[in-house]
Amino acid sequence: MKKMLLFFVLSIWCLCLLAAGPFGIEMGQSLETLKTNGLNPTQINNQGYYYVSPKATHPDFEKYIVRLDEDEGVFWIKAIGSDISDSGYGFTIKSKFNEIESSLQKTYGTGKLLDYLFPKSIWNEPEDWMMGIVKNERFYLRTWESLNGKAFPGNIESLGLGVLASSSSKGYIFLEYSGMNKKRLEQKIKDKASQVF
């Protein structure tokens, strides 16, 4: 009897872990649930953005943000990486990007890499790679999109892993997850904000 009870408890625990979303945050979780689960949500602004402290963190990310709707809960999750010192060529940050990308591909597949420099950018030499990012004239991003309206596990519609930089020698990686209802809920928040006019 004890063995059956233990097996049942472990099975439920494993199922909960499998159902948990990125960093242990699930799409649709309410603000109250985030508080109850010890994520300590701290409001950033009145547009539904909150800093959170998830239990399941990754060593390459230091800040976590969610956006939620008061009725439908979390619909967007973002992890922001620690600063990475680099040369203008971006070798170090691209290496870290590739490492995280490889882990994500095990769950979400190949996705699509966007490595784009605006045609008339002056930051077009190999040593200008980081400055192109700083000036928003280069984008380095891998995206994953759900197909045929079928969500990824955890009711995720899309995710993106990208690089941002604050200088030619310092940058960071970010990772964003969007729920299936993100576009609709963003519009709902905009509509509510415009009611004050």
C-alpha positions, -999 to 999 in steps of 0.1 A, spaced: 0 0 0 28 24 9 46 16 -24 14 24 -44 9 57 -25 46 66 -31 43 57 -68 11 78 -71 27 109 -54 59 106 -76 38 102 -107 18 134 -99 50 153 -91 66 142 -125 35 152 -144 35 186 -127 72 191 -137 63 181 -173 34 205 -174 54 234 -160 63 261 -185 96 279 -191 115 285 -158 85 269 -140 61 296 -151 30 286 -169 10 306 -194 -23 315 -178 -10 317 -143 -27 345 -123 -9 372 -103 -22 355 -72 -8 321 -83 26 337 -89 25 352 -54 14 319 -39 41 300 -57 68 323 -43 77 341 -75 75 375 -57 60 395 -86 70 432 -86 50 455 -108 71 474 -134 43 495 -149 5 495 -154 7 476 -187 9 442 -170 47 438 -167 62 422 -136 96 412 -125 95 376 -110 119 354 -92 112 319 -106 124 288 -87 137 272 -120 163 296 -132 191 293 -158 227 304 -150 230 325 -181 199 347 -172 197 371 -144 163 389 -148 129 374 -155 98 394 -166 62 383 -172 33 401 -188 -1 392 -176 -38 400 -181 -59 405 -150 -84 379 -164 -63 354 -183 -30 356 -165 5 352 -179 8 355 -217 45 365 -222 77 355 -204 111 371 -209 146 361 -195 174 386 -197 210 374 -197 240 387 -178 264 411 -195 290 394 -217 322 411 -224 333 407 -260 353 421 -289 337 440 -317 335 407 -336 309 392 -312 326 358 -310 320 353 -273 283 363 -273 276 343 -305 292 313 -288 269 316 -258 240 322 -281 248 289 -299 250 270 -266 216 282 -255 201 277 -290 213 241 -290 194 234 -258 163 251 -271 164 231 -303 160 198 -283 126 209 -273 114 232 -301 132 221 -332 153 241 -356 135 274 -359 146 302 -381 178 323 -378 176 360 -387 211 374 -391 204 406 -409 223 439 -414 206 468 -430 219 473 -466 232 509 -461 246 504 -426 282 517 -421 287 489 -395 294 463 -422 329 451 -414 334 419 -393 349 439 -364 317 461 -364 293 432 -356 286 444 -320 282 481 -331 256 470 -357 236 455 -328 241 486 -306 228 509 -334 198 486 -342 212 481 -377 219 444 -372 196 417 -359 207 384 -346 177 363 -336 164 327 -338 127 323 -337 104 293 -333 67 295 -344 40 270 -338 25 255 -369 -11 253 -380 -24 268 -348 -9 240 -327 9 253 -296 42 242 -283 41 225 -249 29 249 -222 5 267 -246 34 286 -262 28 300 -297 63 313 -304 97 320 -288 127 340 -297 164 340 -287 183 371 -295 213 393 -289 213 429 -277 244 451 -269 250 483 -249 285 489 -265 310 475 -289 324 454 -261 294 444 -240 261 426 -248 236 401 -235 212 374 -246 174 375 -242 148 348 -245 111 355 -250 81 332 -249 47 342 -262 14 325 -254 -13 316 -279 -34 346 -267 -6 373 -267 -18 394 -297 -54 395 -285 -44 404 -249 -19 431 -260 -48 446 -280 -71 444 -250 -45 463 -229 -41 490 -256 -79 494 -259 -82 497 -221 -54 523 -220 -70 544 -248 -103 547 -229 -88 575 -208 -89 599 -238 
